Amino acid sequence: MDIHSEKIIILDFGSQTTQLIARRVREQKVYSEIHPFSTDLEKIKELNASGIILSGGPCSVYDDDAPLSDPGIFELGIPVLGICYGAQLMLQQLGGKVENAEKREFGKADLSVSYTAGLFAGIETGGASHQVWMSHGDRVEVIPEGFEVTATSDNSPYAALRHVDKPFTAVQFHPEVAHTLIGTDVLRNFIFGICNCKPEWTMHSFIEQNINGIRAQVGSDNVICALSGGVDSSVVAAIIHRAIGDQLTCIYVNNGLMRTGESESILRFFKEKSKLKVIDVDAEEFFLAELAGVKDPEVKRKRIGLGFITIFEEEAKKIGQVNYLAQGTLYPDVIESVSFRGEAPIKSHHNVGGLPEIMKLDLIEPLRELFKDEVRELGLELGLPEEAIYRQPFPGPGLGIRIMGEVTEERLRILRQSDVIVLDEMRKAGWYRKVWQSFAVLLPIQTVGVMGDGRTYEHVIAIRSVDSRDAMTADWSKIPYEILGEISSRIINEVRGVNRVVYDISSKPPATIEWE
């Protein structure tokens, strides 16, 4: 049963900002979700959407292998908004013509609006210009019958269009990015003015809907929850416990890939500050044996995922009749684990792509459609303390994916000691809550150094710190040099086996937040 009475669906054509569209819609308290451009028309009908957004993308609509959605979406009577590539695809499929532009538009552009209704309701016209963000090398040369121009730019005579009779609109610019100053107004006009949605999707309504859904799914059965101590699994445990009480048993697995003191502090927190039933399992030797000799990051993730499931199933047998496993899969996990056009996915998440098909427990994933900042909002709504909600994210595979190459006890020691210093200095400087995530990474190389009067040939630690809202995009944190200098000095002086520290200044995309 679909618990969302209203939703906007986004068909993804490979844009780097598709996830931003979903976030911008949700900010208006209307549910949105992303589906591949190739989604079957019958599936789209079943989704019963209030509106459809066609995302941008890197291709040209006239390419032989251009990604194409089913043109039948224009026969469903549902409002459709095309953005950039999505706009060009809409216009071509409805009878227009798109060609390579003599002058491309990348970056800021000035938009002149000529139609102050529909997408541009309440937006000033009459000679005023509005900053928007363009990113295209093609442009519409012939518009289909029934469409009229609603805005132009210097290089786009058809920067925005509308169908005079049907709820179809198209914009060449990207309303989802911050550089488009009227972007929120444009999306709001589509959501409420054209799709007639109501702003009713809140964390309070999410709790009510999901508690009812969990109770209906579980009945009188028992559930085990994979509890890591991070915000995701903590919120999962809280919402399921509210739904079914003592039918829930939480299992904390020390996989040997945790940070210094982490297991002890997590178990102490849940025993002292929650009413959850928690079983702790020491599986350090098991996981280190599973990872011995493994260097490939995808193999690591899948072995860790399989290891968790093996242990959960063993613990479930001890409890008795258990049919369900709850875990903190988030929407970014789902998106990144789905391939685009048959290509390799970005990475397999240990709780999505790493799950074995033979797993005997059915999954409960109440956060599967939420972004990270929404999970934090949900946690506060559930009454969890801020110390649990505002911990920096820590990956399920733990330090296993922050060690490049083979995981060994010695390499874990080096990384743990380095990571303690990073977090300690970030807290001391007041930067821990300012950034999304900050951590150390052990590189698979050694470099020459000098300590005292002797030559050294030792390990390199990379520091990674990023700013983000939802982990779908991220920029490297502009940490003051003094803080970075103190971190570097302490690591080199206090961690035996390290003689060099570097700082990662890559954004996501093209890099990911974690190194593996």
LUMKE-726362 format. One record per residue (C-alpha): x, y, z; chain; residue in one letter. Coordinates in Angstrom, 2 decimals. Layout:
# residues N
REC       xx       yy       zz  kette  rest
REC        X        Y        Z      A     A
...
//
This chain:
# residues 516
REC       xx       yy       zz  kette  rest
REC     0.00     0.00     0.00      A     M
REC     1.36     3.43    -0.95      A     D
REC     1.34     5.65     2.13      A     I
REC     1.95     8.82     0.13      A     H
REC    -1.33    10.31    -1.05      A     S
REC     0.54    12.95    -3.05      A     E
REC     3.95    12.72    -4.63      A     K
REC     6.12    14.21    -7.34      A     I
REC     8.20    11.65    -9.22      A     I
REC    11.46    12.54   -10.94      A     I
REC    12.66    10.59   -13.96      A     L
REC    16.46    10.60   -13.86      A     D
REC    18.42    11.12   -17.08      A     F
REC    21.82    11.12   -15.37      A     G
REC    22.10    14.68   -14.08      A     S
REC    24.46    15.32   -11.17      A     Q
REC    21.70    17.46    -9.61      A     T
REC    18.77    15.03    -9.87      A     T
REC    18.91    14.42    -6.12      A     Q
REC    18.77    18.17    -5.54      A     L
REC    15.43    18.28    -7.35      A     I
REC    14.03    15.69    -4.95      A     A
REC    15.37    17.63    -1.96      A     R
REC    13.91    20.92    -3.18      A     R
REC    10.48    19.33    -3.60      A     V
REC    10.62    17.79    -0.13      A     R
REC    11.55    21.15     1.35      A     E
REC     8.04    22.23     0.32      A     Q
REC     6.65    19.38     2.48      A     K
REC     5.62    17.35    -0.54      A     V
REC     6.99    13.83    -0.97      A     Y
REC     9.21    13.14    -4.00      A     S
REC    11.13    10.14    -5.26      A     E
REC    13.53     9.38    -8.09      A     I
REC    13.04     6.69   -10.74      A     H
REC    15.15     5.72   -13.78      A     P
REC    14.25     7.40   -17.07      A     F
REC    13.43     3.95   -18.45      A     S
REC    10.70     3.24   -15.90      A     T
REC     7.85     1.36   -17.55      A     D
REC     4.72     3.40   -18.32      A     L
REC     2.53     0.97   -16.35      A     E
REC     4.81     1.44   -13.33      A     K
REC     4.51     5.21   -13.67      A     I
REC     0.72     4.86   -13.72      A     K
REC     0.85     2.73   -10.56      A     E
REC     2.87     5.42    -8.78      A     L
REC    -0.18     7.69    -9.08      A     N
REC     1.94    10.82    -9.05      A     A
REC     0.60    14.36    -8.78      A     S
REC     3.34    15.52   -11.13      A     G
REC     6.39    14.34   -13.08      A     I
REC     9.75    16.12   -13.40      A     I
REC    12.16    15.15   -16.18      A     L
REC    15.71    15.81   -14.94      A     S
REC    18.69    17.16   -16.80      A     G
REC    21.39    14.88   -18.15      A     G
REC    24.75    14.77   -19.96      A     P
REC    23.47    13.50   -23.32      A     C
REC    21.92    15.13   -26.38      A     S
REC    18.36    14.14   -27.25      A     V
REC    19.32    13.57   -30.89      A     Y
REC    22.10    11.06   -30.07      A     D
REC    21.55     7.53   -31.36      A     D
REC    21.76     6.15   -27.83      A     D
REC    20.06     9.04   -26.06      A     A
REC    18.14     8.02   -22.91      A     P
REC    14.42     8.29   -23.70      A     L
REC    11.43     8.03   -21.41      A     S
REC     8.13     6.63   -22.68      A     D
REC     6.32     9.48   -24.52      A     P
REC     3.12     7.97   -23.15      A     G
REC     3.68    10.05   -20.00      A     I
REC     2.22    12.97   -21.94      A     F
REC    -1.06    11.07   -22.34      A     E
REC    -1.61    10.47   -18.62      A     L
REC    -3.12    13.86   -17.83      A     G
REC    -0.38    14.47   -15.24      A     I
REC     1.53    17.79   -15.10      A     P
REC     5.09    17.42   -16.46      A     V
REC     8.04    19.77   -15.93      A     L
REC    11.12    19.28   -18.10      A     G
REC    14.47    20.64   -16.90      A     I
REC    17.39    21.17   -19.34      A     C
REC    17.75    17.75   -21.08      A     Y
REC    14.28    16.87   -19.79      A     G
REC    12.89    20.04   -21.38      A     A
REC    14.52    19.28   -24.72      A     Q
REC    13.28    15.68   -24.62      A     L
REC     9.72    16.79   -23.90      A     M
REC     9.71    19.28   -26.76      A     L
REC    11.27    16.83   -29.22      A     Q
REC     8.87    14.01   -28.30      A     Q
REC     5.93    16.37   -28.77      A     L
REC     7.03    17.48   -32.25      A     G
REC     9.74    20.11   -31.75      A     G
REC    13.34    20.14   -32.89      A     K
REC    16.56    20.32   -30.87      A     V
REC    19.99    21.01   -32.37      A     E
REC    23.54    21.71   -31.30      A     N
REC    23.80    25.40   -30.31      A     A
REC    26.31    27.77   -31.88      A     E
REC    26.76    29.42   -28.49      A     K
REC    26.61    27.20   -25.44      A     R
REC    25.43    28.38   -22.03      A     E
REC    27.27    27.22   -18.92      A     F
REC    26.97    29.06   -15.64      A     G
REC    25.04    32.18   -14.73      A     K
REC    22.64    33.72   -17.24      A     A
REC    20.02    36.46   -17.17      A     D
REC    16.44    35.34   -17.70      A     L
REC    13.73    37.66   -19.02      A     S
REC    10.23    36.50   -18.11      A     V
REC     7.35    37.36   -20.42      A     S
REC     4.50    35.31   -18.88      A     Y
REC     3.75    36.00   -15.23      A     T
REC     1.63    32.95   -14.46      A     A
REC     2.16    29.21   -14.22      A     G
REC     5.81    28.57   -13.35      A     L
REC     6.47    32.30   -13.11      A     F
REC     3.46    33.34   -11.03      A     A
REC     4.45    36.23    -8.80      A     G
REC     7.80    36.72   -10.56      A     I
REC     8.55    40.18   -11.89      A     E
REC     8.44    40.80   -15.65      A     T
REC     8.53    44.06   -17.64      A     G
REC    12.24    44.35   -18.37      A     G
REC    13.46    42.75   -15.14      A     A
REC    16.09    40.03   -15.42      A     S
REC    16.59    37.10   -13.07      A     H
REC    19.82    35.19   -12.46      A     Q
REC    19.52    31.52   -13.43      A     V
REC    22.02    28.67   -13.93      A     W
REC    22.43    27.18   -17.38      A     M
REC    24.36    24.07   -18.38      A     S
REC    23.72    23.05   -21.98      A     H
REC    25.31    22.85   -25.41      A     G
REC    22.04    22.26   -27.30      A     D
REC    19.00    24.43   -27.73      A     R
REC    15.45    24.18   -28.99      A     V
REC    15.18    25.47   -32.56      A     E
REC    11.54    24.60   -33.35      A     V
REC     8.84    24.44   -30.69      A     I
REC     5.94    21.97   -30.94      A     P
REC     2.42    23.04   -31.79      A     E
REC     0.53    24.28   -28.74      A     G
REC     3.57    25.65   -26.89      A     F
REC     4.41    29.31   -26.25      A     E
REC     7.51    31.04   -24.94      A     V
REC     7.40    32.25   -21.33      A     T
REC    11.04    33.33   -20.83      A     A
REC    14.21    33.96   -22.81      A     T
REC    17.94    34.46   -22.24      A     S
REC    20.65    35.90   -24.48      A     D
REC    21.44    32.53   -26.06      A     N
REC    18.12    30.74   -25.49      A     S
REC    15.13    32.21   -27.31      A     P
REC    13.13    29.35   -25.75      A     Y
REC    14.54    29.39   -22.21      A     A
REC    11.10    28.48   -20.83      A     A
REC     7.88    27.33   -22.48      A     L
REC     4.37    26.22   -21.58      A     R
REC     1.66    24.33   -23.39      A     H
REC    -1.39    26.57   -23.72      A     V
REC    -3.91    23.78   -23.04      A     D
REC    -2.04    21.01   -21.23      A     K
REC    -0.07    21.09   -17.94      A     P
REC     3.33    20.80   -19.63      A     F
REC     6.15    23.23   -18.87      A     T
REC     9.81    23.26   -19.84      A     A
REC    12.81    25.27   -18.62      A     V
REC    16.29    25.30   -20.09      A     Q
REC    17.81    26.43   -16.77      A     F
REC    18.20    24.48   -13.52      A     H
REC    15.72    25.68   -10.86      A     P
REC    17.07    23.17    -8.32      A     E
REC    20.49    24.83    -7.87      A     V
REC    21.18    27.73    -5.52      A     A
REC    22.59    29.90    -8.32      A     H
REC    19.10    30.14    -9.84      A     T
REC    17.73    32.84    -7.56      A     L
REC    14.09    32.25    -8.55      A     I
REC    14.47    28.45    -8.49      A     G
REC    12.48    27.86    -5.31      A     T
REC     9.65    30.06    -6.62      A     D
REC     9.58    28.15    -9.93      A     V
REC     9.45    24.74    -8.24      A     L
REC     6.89    25.93    -5.71      A     R
REC     4.68    27.20    -8.54      A     N
REC     4.91    23.82   -10.26      A     F
REC     4.22    21.83    -7.08      A     I
REC     1.32    23.90    -5.75      A     F
REC     0.08    26.01    -8.66      A     G
REC     0.19    23.41   -11.44      A     I
REC     0.14    20.05    -9.59      A     C
REC    -2.22    21.32    -6.83      A     N
REC    -0.29    19.48    -4.09      A     C
REC    -0.76    20.22    -0.40      A     K
REC     2.21    20.68     2.00      A     P
REC     1.37    17.70     4.20      A     E
REC     4.52    15.56     4.15      A     W
REC     6.14    16.15     7.56      A     T
REC     8.14    14.03     9.96      A     M
REC     5.09    13.89    12.26      A     H
REC     2.97    12.42     9.47      A     S
REC     5.86    10.14     8.47      A     F
REC     5.97     8.69    12.00      A     I
REC     2.24     8.02    12.08      A     E
REC     2.21     6.40     8.65      A     Q
REC     5.25     4.22     9.28      A     N
REC     4.22     3.05    12.74      A     I
REC     0.96     1.84    11.26      A     N
REC     2.83     0.24     8.36      A     G
REC     5.32    -1.52    10.65      A     I
REC     2.56    -2.90    12.87      A     R
REC     0.66    -4.18     9.84      A     A
REC     3.77    -5.79     8.36      A     Q
REC     5.09    -7.39    11.55      A     V
REC     1.92    -8.45    13.32      A     G
REC     2.91   -10.54    16.36      A     S
REC     6.31   -11.56    14.95      A     D
REC     9.70   -10.60    16.40      A     N
REC    12.17    -8.17    14.83      A     V
REC    15.91    -7.79    15.24      A     I
REC    17.58    -4.46    14.50      A     C
REC    21.14    -3.96    13.35      A     A
REC    22.26    -1.30    15.83      A     L
REC    25.51     0.53    15.08      A     S
REC    25.11     3.52    17.37      A     G
REC    24.97     5.93    14.44      A     G
REC    22.03     8.22    13.84      A     V
REC    20.43     5.98    11.18      A     D
REC    20.21     2.77    13.18      A     S
REC    19.33     4.68    16.36      A     S
REC    16.36     6.30    14.65      A     V
REC    15.31     2.98    13.11      A     V
REC    15.36     1.34    16.54      A     A
REC    13.37     4.22    18.06      A     A
REC    10.56     4.19    15.49      A     I
REC    10.25     0.39    15.47      A     I
REC    10.28     0.24    19.27      A     H
REC     7.49     2.81    19.34      A     R
REC     5.53     0.60    16.93      A     A
REC     6.00    -2.87    18.46      A     I
REC     7.76    -2.44    21.84      A     G
REC     9.43    -5.57    23.21      A     D
REC     8.92    -7.49    19.97      A     Q
REC    12.13    -5.68    18.95      A     L
REC    15.60    -6.91    19.94      A     T
REC    18.60    -4.80    18.94      A     C
REC    21.90    -6.45    18.09      A     I
REC    25.17    -4.54    18.25      A     Y
REC    28.01    -6.26    16.40      A     V
REC    31.58    -5.22    17.13      A     N
REC    33.10    -6.05    13.77      A     N
REC    36.58    -4.99    14.83      A     G
REC    36.38    -2.05    12.43      A     L
REC    35.15     0.52    14.94      A     M
REC    36.99     3.59    16.19      A     R
REC    38.80     3.66    19.52      A     T
REC    36.36     3.28    22.43      A     G
REC    33.34     3.39    20.13      A     E
REC    31.83     0.02    21.04      A     S
REC    32.04     0.71    24.76      A     E
REC    30.46     4.18    24.50      A     S
REC    27.65     2.98    22.21      A     I
REC    26.65     0.12    24.50      A     L
REC    26.82     2.36    27.57      A     R
REC    24.59     4.95    25.88      A     F
REC    21.83     2.49    24.96      A     F
REC    21.88     0.69    28.29      A     K
REC    21.69     3.92    30.28      A     E
REC    19.51     6.16    28.09      A     K
REC    17.06     3.89    26.27      A     S
REC    14.53     1.15    26.94      A     K
REC    15.79    -1.01    24.10      A     L
REC    16.75    -4.67    24.50      A     K
REC    20.35    -4.80    23.26      A     V
REC    22.52    -7.87    22.62      A     I
REC    26.21    -7.22    21.95      A     D
REC    28.29    -9.59    19.85      A     V
REC    32.09    -9.54    19.67      A     D
REC    32.91   -10.60    16.10      A     A
REC    36.29    -8.95    15.66      A     E
REC    38.19   -12.15    14.85      A     E
REC    35.47   -13.31    12.46      A     F
REC    35.56   -10.13    10.35      A     F
REC    39.33    -9.83    10.27      A     L
REC    39.50   -13.41     9.00      A     A
REC    36.88   -12.62     6.33      A     E
REC    38.87    -9.58     5.17      A     L
REC    42.32   -11.18     5.22      A     A
REC    44.08   -10.56     1.92      A     G
REC    41.12    -8.60     0.45      A     V
REC    42.03    -5.34    -1.31      A     K
REC    39.14    -4.71    -3.70      A     D
REC    36.66    -2.21    -2.10      A     P
REC    33.56    -3.86    -3.57      A     E
REC    34.63    -7.27    -2.26      A     V
REC    35.27    -5.70     1.14      A     K
REC    31.80    -4.16     1.30      A     R
REC    30.08    -7.37     0.26      A     K
REC    32.05    -9.56     2.65      A     R
REC    31.25    -7.19     5.50      A     I
REC    27.58    -7.16     4.50      A     G
REC    27.47   -10.96     4.28      A     L
REC    29.26   -11.21     7.62      A     G
REC    26.68    -9.02     9.34      A     F
REC    23.81   -11.05     7.92      A     I
REC    25.45   -14.33     8.97      A     T
REC    25.75   -13.08    12.55      A     I
REC    22.25   -11.60    12.64      A     F
REC    20.77   -14.91    11.50      A     E
REC    22.74   -16.82    14.14      A     E
REC    21.57   -14.44    16.89      A     E
REC    17.99   -14.60    15.60      A     A
REC    18.00   -18.38    16.09      A     K
REC    18.98   -17.89    19.73      A     K
REC    16.10   -15.46    20.30      A     I
REC    13.49   -17.80    18.83      A     G
REC    11.04   -17.14    16.02      A     Q
REC    12.35   -14.05    14.24      A     V
REC    11.15   -13.14    10.76      A     N
REC    12.40    -9.58    10.28      A     Y
REC    15.65    -7.64    10.22      A     L
REC    15.48    -3.85    10.55      A     A
REC    18.31    -1.69     9.29      A     Q
REC    19.08     1.96     8.54      A     G
REC    19.18     2.04     4.76      A     T
REC    18.75     5.63     3.51      A     L
REC    17.58     7.00     0.18      A     Y
REC    21.13     7.98    -0.93      A     P
REC    22.19     4.35    -0.28      A     D
REC    19.41     3.16    -2.58      A     V
REC    20.17     5.72    -5.31      A     I
REC    23.93     5.07    -5.33      A     E
REC    23.43     1.31    -5.45      A     S
REC    21.27     1.50    -8.60      A     V
REC    23.10     1.54   -11.90      A     S
REC    22.36     4.12   -14.63      A     F
REC    21.88     2.80   -18.19      A     R
REC    23.29    -0.58   -17.19      A     G
REC    26.64     0.84   -16.06      A     E
REC    28.31    -0.11   -12.78      A     A
REC    26.74     1.49    -9.72      A     P
REC    28.76     4.13    -7.84      A     I
REC    29.31     1.63    -5.03      A     K
REC    27.51    -1.18    -3.28      A     S
REC    26.35    -0.15     0.16      A     H
REC    26.86    -2.87     2.74      A     H
REC    23.15    -2.80     3.55      A     N
REC    21.88    -2.61    -0.05      A     V
REC    24.11    -4.06    -2.75      A     G
REC    26.02    -6.23    -0.30      A     G
REC    23.06    -8.24     0.93      A     L
REC    23.08   -11.89    -0.10      A     P
REC    20.08   -13.17    -2.01      A     E
REC    19.86   -16.17     0.32      A     I
REC    19.14   -14.07     3.42      A     M
REC    16.32   -15.77     5.33      A     K
REC    15.06   -12.68     7.19      A     L
REC    12.68   -10.19     5.59      A     D
REC    13.81    -6.57     5.71      A     L
REC    12.21    -3.61     7.43      A     I
REC    13.78    -0.34     6.27      A     E
REC    11.69     2.57     7.56      A     P
REC    14.26     5.21     6.51      A     L
REC    14.65     3.92     2.97      A     R
REC    13.02     7.01     1.45      A     E
REC    14.72     9.65     3.63      A     L
REC    17.82    11.80     3.21      A     F
REC    20.20    12.19     6.17      A     K
REC    18.98    15.61     7.31      A     D
REC    15.42    14.26     7.27      A     E
REC    16.54    11.35     9.46      A     V
REC    17.95    13.81    12.00      A     R
REC    14.68    15.74    11.95      A     E
REC    12.81    12.46    12.46      A     L
REC    15.07    11.52    15.38      A     G
REC    14.34    14.79    17.16      A     L
REC    10.62    14.30    16.52      A     E
REC    10.94    10.85    18.15      A     L
REC    12.57    12.42    21.20      A     G
REC    16.13    11.12    20.79      A     L
REC    18.81    13.27    22.48      A     P
REC    20.95    15.58    20.37      A     E
REC    24.11    13.65    21.26      A     E
REC    22.70    10.69    19.32      A     A
REC    21.26    12.76    16.45      A     I
REC    24.21    15.00    15.69      A     Y
REC    27.01    12.48    15.66      A     R
REC    28.96    12.64    12.44      A     Q
REC    28.03     9.82    10.04      A     P
REC    30.10     6.66    10.32      A     F
REC    29.90     4.06     7.53      A     P
REC    28.43     0.63     8.24      A     G
REC    31.60    -1.13     7.00      A     P
REC    33.51     1.05     9.48      A     G
REC    37.23     1.57     9.16      A     L
REC    37.35    -1.26     6.62      A     G
REC    36.62     1.24     3.83      A     I
REC    38.93     3.89     5.26      A     R
REC    41.93     1.59     4.94      A     I
REC    42.96     1.49     1.30      A     M
REC    44.04    -2.06     0.59      A     G
REC    44.19    -4.97     3.01      A     E
REC    42.76    -4.63     6.52      A     V
REC    45.16    -5.85     9.21      A     T
REC    45.43    -5.31    12.97      A     E
REC    48.51    -3.13    12.51      A     E
REC    46.87    -0.94     9.84      A     R
REC    43.75    -0.65    12.03      A     L
REC    45.95     0.54    14.91      A     R
REC    47.50     3.27    12.76      A     I
REC    44.13     4.48    11.46      A     L
REC    42.40     4.36    14.86      A     R
REC    45.09     6.43    16.52      A     Q
REC    45.05     8.94    13.67      A     S
REC    41.26     9.20    13.64      A     D
REC    41.12     9.92    17.40      A     V
REC    43.41    12.89    16.84      A     I
REC    41.30    14.25    13.94      A     V
REC    38.07    14.17    15.94      A     L
REC    39.75    15.44    19.11      A     D
REC    41.19    18.50    17.37      A     E
REC    37.94    19.20    15.48      A     M
REC    36.02    19.20    18.78      A     R
REC    38.61    21.32    20.59      A     K
REC    38.48    23.93    17.80      A     A
REC    34.66    23.98    17.73      A     G
REC    34.51    22.53    14.20      A     W
REC    32.99    19.11    14.88      A     Y
REC    29.39    20.31    14.43      A     R
REC    30.33    22.80    11.68      A     K
REC    31.17    20.07     9.16      A     V
REC    29.23    17.09     7.88      A     W
REC    31.97    14.55     8.43      A     Q
REC    35.67    14.53     9.30      A     S
REC    37.94    11.51     9.48      A     F
REC    41.30     9.94     8.65      A     A
REC    42.09     7.56     5.78      A     V
REC    45.11     5.23     5.60      A     L
REC    46.62     5.21     2.10      A     L
REC    48.19     2.12     0.49      A     P
REC    51.55     3.82    -0.02      A     I
REC    54.64     4.72     1.94      A     Q
REC    56.84     7.76     1.47      A     T
REC    60.33     8.86     2.44      A     V
REC    60.70    11.13     5.45      A     G
REC    63.24    12.27     8.02      A     V
REC    62.82    11.87    11.77      A     M
REC    65.71    12.93    13.94      A     G
REC    68.77    12.21    11.88      A     D
REC    67.39     9.12    10.22      A     G
REC    65.57     8.30     7.02      A     R
REC    62.05     6.90     7.35      A     T
REC    59.83     5.09     4.87      A     Y
REC    56.38     5.05     6.41      A     E
REC    52.63     5.38     5.90      A     H
REC    50.56     8.34     4.67      A     V
REC    47.36     9.52     6.36      A     I
REC    44.81    11.55     4.40      A     A
REC    42.40    13.83     6.24      A     I
REC    38.89    14.05     4.77      A     R
REC    36.38    16.69     5.92      A     S
REC    33.30    17.70     3.93      A     V
REC    30.32    20.04     4.13      A     D
REC    26.99    18.63     2.98      A     S
REC    23.25    18.60     3.61      A     R
REC    22.29    15.10     2.58      A     D
REC    25.48    13.28     1.46      A     A
REC    24.37    13.31    -2.18      A     M
REC    26.66    16.25    -2.92      A     T
REC    29.49    17.58    -0.77      A     A
REC    32.30    20.11    -0.82      A     D
REC    35.58    19.92     1.05      A     W
REC    35.63    21.85     4.31      A     S
REC    37.66    25.06     4.45      A     K
REC    39.25    24.20     7.79      A     I
REC    41.72    26.85     9.06      A     P
REC    45.35    25.99     8.41      A     Y
REC    46.09    26.20    12.14      A     E
REC    43.72    23.30    12.86      A     I
REC    45.06    21.21     9.99      A     L
REC    48.60    21.96    11.13      A     G
REC    47.85    20.80    14.66      A     E
REC    46.21    17.59    13.37      A     I
REC    49.19    16.85    11.12      A     S
REC    51.74    17.56    13.83      A     S
REC    50.02    15.34    16.38      A     R
REC    49.53    12.42    13.98      A     I
REC    53.16    12.43    12.84      A     I
REC    54.45    12.77    16.41      A     N
REC    52.02    10.44    18.18      A     E
REC    51.19     7.69    15.67      A     V
REC    54.10     5.32    15.13      A     R
REC    54.40     4.38    11.46      A     G
REC    53.21     7.65     9.87      A     V
REC    55.51    10.30     8.42      A     N
REC    53.20    12.26     6.12      A     R
REC    49.67    13.78     6.33      A     V
REC    47.73    15.17     3.36      A     V
REC    44.35    16.92     3.07      A     Y
REC    41.70    15.80     0.56      A     D
REC    40.23    18.80    -1.31      A     I
REC    37.91    16.84    -3.64      A     S
REC    34.19    17.57    -3.91      A     S
REC    31.38    15.07    -4.47      A     K
REC    30.94    14.66    -7.38      A     P
REC    33.34    13.72    -8.87      A     P
REC    34.74    12.05    -5.74      A     A
REC    32.65    10.25    -3.13      A     T
REC    32.78    11.18     0.57      A     I
REC    34.32     7.88     1.64      A     E
REC    37.39     6.74    -0.24      A     W
REC    36.01     3.25    -0.90      A     E
//
